[in-house]
Amino acid sequence: MAAPGLKAFRKIEIGKEATRGTAVAANKFILGTLQMTKDITWHEPDEDRGSLARFHRRTSVGEAGTLRFEGPANYEQLIHFLAMAVKGGVVGVQQALTTAYLWTFSPNYATKNAQDSYTIEFGDDIQAWESNFALISSLELGLAMNEVAMLRADIFGRPPVTCTFTALSAPTVINDIIATKAKIYVDSTWATLGTTPKSDLLIAGTVRLPTGIVPVKYADGNLYFSSVSEQKRNLELDLTFAFNSDANTERGYWEAGTMRFIRLEIIGALIASTYYYTLRIDMAVRYTTWSTLEDRDGEDVVRVTAVSEYDPTGTKEFEIVVTNKETAL
């Protein structure tokens, strides 16, 4: 009897493509869990055949790959997801001749963002599959106290095909993004963003980016998608605030429809000199909903939602910055 594959032997490997849709060998492990599905669109006509059987034939008319990643967020791997979701062609900038590199993902508004596509390898000790032209349709970062930040990504790509895993050495050491160490700043302008900390306000939150990247099909002789298009999008926030005087002030801005400027920042271990592992998410937002009072351990809390909005003075809507030791994607 053939022995089944073991879940313990599953792994995920990725490689950034030089040309979208041209598969490359993987060069990095990704730590987390992945679901990879081959989606087939079938043509099954219900025809007049003189038979009580409804279907007599089936033809494949479309194929695609659907992937779902979940796992703890870390400073090393996050930049690959941002490259697939926010903006392509970003390079790390070395900081003062140290081992620290600054990665800035600040999307374009008048030109395409040309997000980087990846080849993703996934499987176990029985079989590996790869999906190329992989891009992210939705990216989500969840923050909760006493936990690490959690990353979720809905990914589409070309239909998976069997492959052999690229031989890689053991995964590199990673640095988890610890949600408990998150800080929030709320200010009135983009220029002053990051100057007003609110140390007893944020309890939990989710940052969500429906990327607006969608596959499109042309008559090119293939069953899979031909290219991608980029639609309008915005950042979405779900926040839980302790209901204190700061929260009550923010409620007034919600009622007035006033734009607010929020920074979420999580600083990790020292890299070198004065540079630390860092995740910083800056955004101009307007609050969209504000719940009535709930409680947590006897304290009143409120649940708040907000969406990003382009600020003509700061000439941006949001920006995500990561500092790590990665020299290249």
N, C-alpha and C positions, 0 to 999 in steps of 0.2 A: 504494500500500500504506500502511495506517495505521501511523504511527510508534508504537513502544511507549513507555510511560512510563519515566522514569529513576529509579533508586533514589536518586540524588543529590538529587532534588526531593521526597523524602518528608519529612513533618513531622508533629509531634504538637502539638495545641493543646487546652487544657482550660478549663473554666469551672465554678465551684462553683454548684450548683443551689440556688435559694431554696426550692423545693419538690421533694422527691424524685420523680423520674420526669418532671419538666417540663423539657425541654431548654432550655438557655441558650446564648447566644453565648459563644465562648471569649474569655478575656481574658489568657491567658498561654501561652507556649510551654513545652513540656517537652522537655528534651534527653535523648536516649537512643534506644533502638530499641523498636518495638512490633509485635506481631502481633495482628491483629484478625480474628476469625472469626465468621461467622454460623452458628450451630448450629440445625439443623432436625431435629425428631423426626418420623419418617414412620410412618404406618399403612400397611402393605403386607400385606394378608391373603392367606394361602395357601388358596384356596377350591376347592371342587369345581366345575369348569367343563367337564369333559370334554376337557381339554387337557393336553399334557405341559409346557406353560409354567407355571412356578410362580406368577409374579406377572402380574397384568393391570391393576392400578390402584394408585395411590399418593395419600395425602392427608396434608397437613401437620397435625400435632396439637399441636405445640409449637415455640417459637422462642426463642432466647437469643443473647447475644453473649459470646464468650470472648476475653479480651485478656491478653497477656503482655508486661510491660514489663521491660527490662533496660538498665542504664546506670550510669555513675559517679554516686555519690551526691554531692549538694552541699547546702549549708546553706539555699539559697533554696527549692529544689523539695521537699525532704524533708517539709516541713510539710504539703504537700498529700496526700502518701501517708499520713502519720500521721492526718490528718483523715478519710481514707477507711477507715482500718484500726483505729485505736485509740479515738478519741473525737471527736464532732462538737461544734460550737459553741465551739471554743477560739478565743480572740482573743489577739493579741500585746500584751504589756504594755510600754509604753515605759520605758526605763531612764534615770532621772534626767535627763529632758529632752534626751537624746542621740538619735542616729539608730539606736540599738540597741533591738531588741524581743525580749522573752523569751516563748517559746511553750512552755507546759507541758501535756503530754499525760499525764494521770494518770487512768486509767480508773475508772469507777464499778463497784461490786460489788453494790449492792442495787437499782440502777435501770438502765435501758437507757442505752447510751452514744451512741445516736442519731448514728452516724457520718455525716459529710457525704457526699452523693452528688455526682457530677460528670458533666458531659457531656464526652465525649472525641471530638475530631475527628482523623482520620488519613487519609492518602492521599498521592498524588503529583501530578504535573502533568497526569494524565489524569482522575483522579476522587478525590474525598474522600468519606469516610463518617463518620457520627457514631453513637455509642452513648451513650444517656443512662442515668440511674439506675445509674451505675457505682460499684461498691464493691469493696473488696479482700477476697479470701478468704484469701490468704497473703502475708505480707510478709517479706522476708529481706534482711539486711545482712551482707555478707561483708568480712572484714578480713584482709589479708595484707601482710607487710612489703614495702617498696619499691613499693607500689601505692596507688592511691586506693581508698576504700571502694566496693564495688559493691552496687547496689540491684536487687532483683528483686521483682516484684509480680505475683501472679495475680489478675486482675480479672474480675468478671462484670458484665454490664449488659444492657440491652434490646438486641434484635437490631439490628445496624448498618443504617442507611439512608443512601442517597446524600445528600450535602449540598454546599454550597459553603463552602470554608474562610472563617472569619472573618478579615477583613483586619487583621493585626497588624503592628506595627513589628518590627524585628529583636529577637531574644531579648535579654533583659537580661544584664548581666555576672553570672556565677555564680562561686561560690567552692567548689572541690572539697573534699570531706572526705578528707584524706590519712590513709590507714590507718597509715602508718609513724609518724605522730605520736600514735597511740593510747597511752593510759595506762590501767592497771588498778589498782583499789584493792580489797582484800578485808578485810572487817571482821566483827565478831561481832554487831553490832546495827545496826538502821536508824539509830539516833540517832548512831552513830559512823561511819557510812558515808562514805567519802571521806577518812578520816584516815590510812589505812595503805597507802601506795603499794607496789606490787610491781614494781619497775622492770626486773627481769630474769626475769620469769615468762612473760608471754604472747608467743607466736610468731605465732599466727593464730587466727581465730575466726569463727564465724557466729552471728548472732542471728536467730532465726526466730520469727515470730508467726503461727500459724494463728488467724485472727481470730475464728472461730466465727460469722461472718456468712454466712447462707445465704438464697437466694431461696425464696419460698414462693408457691404458686399458689392462688387462689380462683376461683370461678365468676363472672368479671366480663366475659365476652364477648370476651376477648383471648387470643391465643396465647402471649404472653410472661408472665413472672412478675408477680405482683400487688404483692408487698411483700417484706420481708425479716424474718428472725428472727435472734436473737442467742443462740448457744449458749455453754456454758462453754468456756474456753480458758486457755492458759498460754503463757508465753514459753519458748522452747527455746534452749539454748546448746550449741554444739560448739566446744570450745576445745583448742588445742594448747599445752601448757606445756613449757618447758625443765625437765628433771627436776633441780631443785636442792633446797636445804633448804626453801624456801618451798613448793614443789610437794609435797615429802614430808610437810610439815605438813598441807597441804590433803588429802592422801590419807588421813590419820588422821581428818579430819572426814568424809570419804566413808564410811569403814568404820564410823564411829559414827553415821552418819545425821544429823549435826548441820547445822542451817540456817546458811548463810553469806550474806553481803551483799556483792554485787559491784557496782562502778561501772566502766563503760567510758566514757572521756572522750577527746574529740578536740578540741583547741583550734586554731583557725586564726588568720587575720590580725586585727589590731586594727580594731575598728569606730570607736570613739570613747572618749575618756577611759580608763577601765579595763575597757571591755567588748570582748570578742573574739567572733568567730564561734565557736560552741561546739555540740557535740553531747554530751549526757550521758545515758547509759542506766543507771539504778539498778534493782537487782532483788534480791529475797530468793529464794535458791535452795537446793535440795539437790542434791548430786551424785548422778547415777544410775548412771553407768558410769565405769570408770577402766581404761585399757588397760595392758598390759605395756609394757616399754621398747621404743621404737623409736629411730632415730637420725637426726640432721640434721647433715650436715657433721662427723660424728664426735662430736657431742654427743647425749646421751640426751634424748629427749623422751617425753611421754605425751599421749595423746588422752583428753579428758575430756568428758563430757556432763552437763548439769544442766538442771533445769526449775524455773521460778519457782513459789513457794508463798506464799499469803497470810500475812503476818505480823501477828498480832493486836495486837502492841505498837505497831508502826509504822503499823498500819491500812492497809497497802497491799501490793501484790505486786510491781509494777514501775511505773516512771515514766520518761518520755522527755522531755527538755528540749532545745530548740534556741534558740540566740541568733543572730539575723541582722538584716537591715535591712528585712525585709518588714513592711509596716504592716497588711496585710489579706490574707485568702485570695482 
